[in-house]
Amino acid sequence: MKKLFKAGAILTLMLLMYHVGFAQEGIAGSYYTSFDGTKIYYEVKGEGFPVLLIHGFSGTGQGWKNGPLFNDLLNAGYKVIILDQRGNGRSDKPHTDAGYAHDAEAKDIMGLVSSLGIKKYNVVGYSRGSIIASRILVLDKRVQKLVMGGMGDAYTNPDWPRRVHAYKALMGDTTFHDVDGMIKYIHSNPLFDVTALALQQKYQPSTSKAELAKVKIPVQIICGTEDKDGGSEEGLQQAIPGSKLTYIPGDHNIAGKSVQFSDTVLAFLK
C-alpha cells in the first residue's frame, strides 16, 4: 500500500511540475481569440519574412523546437510563428462539432495572421499539419510558398479510412487495428483531451485534387524514405502543379525532426 501511495504521489508531482512548467513557458507567448471565441496560443520570434509552422496530430507548437528547423529559420533571418491548434496544448479545446467543422483550424491560422498585420507569409506543415496547410494553400492568397512534410495524397479522399478509423477508435470502437499504435499513444498520456482529438479526426478536412490543380505558388513536398502513413507522395506531387518532391531519411516520426528536413525547407524558402 505504501509503494502504491508513493507511486501515486510521484505521478501527481510529475503532473504538477508539467503544468507549472507549461504555465511558465507560456509567458513567452500570447493568445488570439478566434472567430468563434476559441483562444489560440501562439508565439512569434525573430524578424524578417514570416514563416508559420503547423504541428501534427496531438502535438503542439513546442514540438518544432525539438528539431533544428525552428532555430535554423531564426538564424536565417526569418520571423517564426508557432501555435497550438485548437484542441491541443495551451489552446482551448472545444467539445462540440461546430468547434472543428468548416475549416475551423484553417480559419484560426488565417485570423491569427491577420491579427498580426502580416500581408504575406510562408507555411510549413508536418503530418496533419500539412493537411491543415493544404486548406490554407487554397483559401489564403497571402501564402507565398508552402512546405508539406510527412503527407501523401490520402487526405484528398474525404473518406480516408485511416481518418475514419482513428475517429471511431478514439470514440471507443476496438475493431480497427490499423490505428492501434496511435490509440495506445493517446491513451498513454493523461494530459491529452481524447474528445477534442476525436473531433479533430471526425472533421479533419480534405482538399480535392481539383482544388490542388489550381494552385499556382511554389510547393515543396518532403517525405521520409520509410514513411508510409499518408498515402502516395508521388500522387500528391502530381496533383499540385510544379510542386517539388524530396526524400529524406527516416520514418514518419523521425524525418520531420531531422537536419535533412530543415535543410530542405531552408533551401526551398530561399
N, C-alpha and C positions, 0 to 999 in steps of 0.2 A: 504494500500500500504506500509506503514511504517513497519507494522508487517511482511509482506511478504519479504521486503528487509532485515529486521533483521534476519528472519529465514534463508534466503539465505546466509547472511554473517556468521551466526553461522555454517552452514553446510560447507561453504568454509574454515573457520578457523579450523574446526574439521579435514577436509581432509588434510589441510596443516600440522597440528600437527601430523597427522598419518604418512604422508610422511617424515617429519623431523625425527620423532622417528624411522621410518623404516630405514632411512639412517644412523642415529647414531648407531642403534643397529647392522647394517650391518658391522660396523667396526670390530666386533668380528670375522667375517668370511672371506672367500676368494671366488674366482671364479675359476672354472675349465672350460676350453674350450673343449667341447666335439668333437666327431668325425666329425660333420658337421658344426662346428663353433659356435654352441649354447653355451652360457655361463650359467653355472650351479652354483648357490650359495650354499655353504656348510659351515659347522662349525665342528671343531674337538676339543674335550675337554677330558682331562684325559689321563691316561696312562694304560698300560695293554693290554689284548686281545681286539681287535676291535669288536665293535657291531654297525652295521649300522641300523638306524631306517628309515622306509619309510612311509611317511604320506599318507592319503587317498585323495579322490577326492575333489578338490577345496581347499585343505589345504596347509600348509607349514610346514617346519621342526620345526618352532617355536611352533607348536601345541603340540609337545611332552613335552614341558615344562609346559603345563597346567595340566599334571598328574604327579604322583610320579615316573614313570619309569625312566625318564631322570636322575634325581638326584640319584635315588636308584642304577642305574648302575654305576654312577661315584663313589658313596660311597662304592660300592662293588669292586672297583679297575679296572673297565673296561675303555677302550678308547671308547668314544661315538661319532659317526659321524651322523650328520643330514644334510639334503639337501632339497632344494626346487626343486621338479621335474619340468622339462621343462613345460612351460605354467602356472606356479604358482609362486606366491611370488616374490622374487628378481631375479629369473632366467629368461632368455629370453623366449619369448612367440611366437614361430613361427606360422604363419597363412597359412602354406602350408601342404598338405597331407604328403609330404615327411618328414616333421618335426616330425611326430608321428608314421609313419608306420615302419614295420620291426623291432620291438623291440627297438625303439629309446630310450625309457626311461630306459630299462634294460642296454643298451649299455652305457648310461650316467653313470650309477652307476658302472658298471664294469670298465669303463675307469677311473673314479674318484679313485676307489680303487687302480688301477694300478699306477696312478699318485702319490699316497701317499706311494707307496712302500710296500703295505700290501700283505703278502703271504697267510694268512688265516684269515677268519673273520666269524662272526655270523650275521644273519639278523633277524630283527623284522619288520613285516609289519602289517598294520591295514587297513581294508576295501579295497579300491582299491590298497592301498599299498601292501596288501597281494597278489593281482593279479600280480603286478609287481615282487614281491618277488618270486612268483611261477616260473616266467620266469628265474630269476637268479638261482633258485634252479636247473633247468635243463640245464642251459647254462654255469655256472661257478663252476668249481670243487674246487675252493678255499673256498667255503662256507662249514662250518663245522656243524653248527646247524641252523635251521630256525624256526621262530615262525610266524604263520598265525593267525591273530586275526580278528574277525568280518567278516568272509567269509566262505560260504559253497561251494558246488560243482557247482553252477550255472554258474560260469565263464568258466568252462571247455567246455561249449557249445558256439561255435563261433557266434551263432545266438541268444544268450541270449536276450529274449525280453526286459528286463529292460534296457540293454545297448542300444539296437536299439531304444527304445522309448525315452531314455534320449537324444540321439544324435538328433533325429528328433525334439523333443520338444525344444531343445536349438537352433535349426535352425528355429523355428517359428511355427512348427506344433502343433496345440492345441487339437488334438484328443486323446492323450494318457494320461489319468488321473492318471495312476498308478505312475507317476513321478511328480505329481503336487507339492508336498512338496519340492522336490529338486529344481524344476524350480523356485518356488516362492522365495526360499532362495537365489539362484544365482542372480536373478534379483533384490533382495532387497539390494545388495551390489554393488555400482557403481564402486568399485575398481576391481571387477572380470573381466577378459577378456573372454567374452562369446564365442567368436570364438575359442579361444585356448581350452576352456573347451569342446566345441562341438567336436573338432577334437580329443581330448583325448578319448571321448566316441566312436567316429567313429572307431578309430584304437586301442581301448583297446584290449590287447592281450588275447587270451585264451590259456590254456595249456591242452592238451588232457589227458584223463585218461591213455592212453597208455604210454605217456611220464612220467606221475606221477608214473606209476607202476615200472619204472626203478630206482626210487630214492632209494639211499642206506644210506643217512645220517639221523640223528635224526630230526624229525619234530614234533612240538607242535602246535596243533590247539586249539584256545581259542574262546569260543562263549558265549555271554551273554544269559541268560535264556529267555529274551524277544526279542532277535534279530532274526528276520525272513526275513531279507533283501537279504541274499546272497545264498539262496538255502539250501541244506541239508548238515549240518556239519558232520553227520554220513556218508553220501556218500563220502565226501572229505576224511574222515579218512580211509574209506575202499579203496579208490583209492591210498593212499600213504602207502606203506608197513611199518609196525612198528610204524606208527605215533600215537601220543597220543592226546586224546580229553579231554579237561577240560571245564566245565561250570562254569561261574561266574555270579553274579547278575547283572542285568541291561539290557537296550536295546542297540541298535547299537551305539547311540551317547554317552552313559554313560559308558558302560563296559570298553572301552579302556583307560579311564582316571582313573580307579579305583585302589585302593590299591590291590585288588584281582588280577587284571591283572598284575600289577608289580610283585607281589609275585610269581605268576605262571611262569612268564618269568624268574625271577632270579633263582627259584628252578630248572627249566629246563636247563638253561645255566650252572649251576654248575655241 
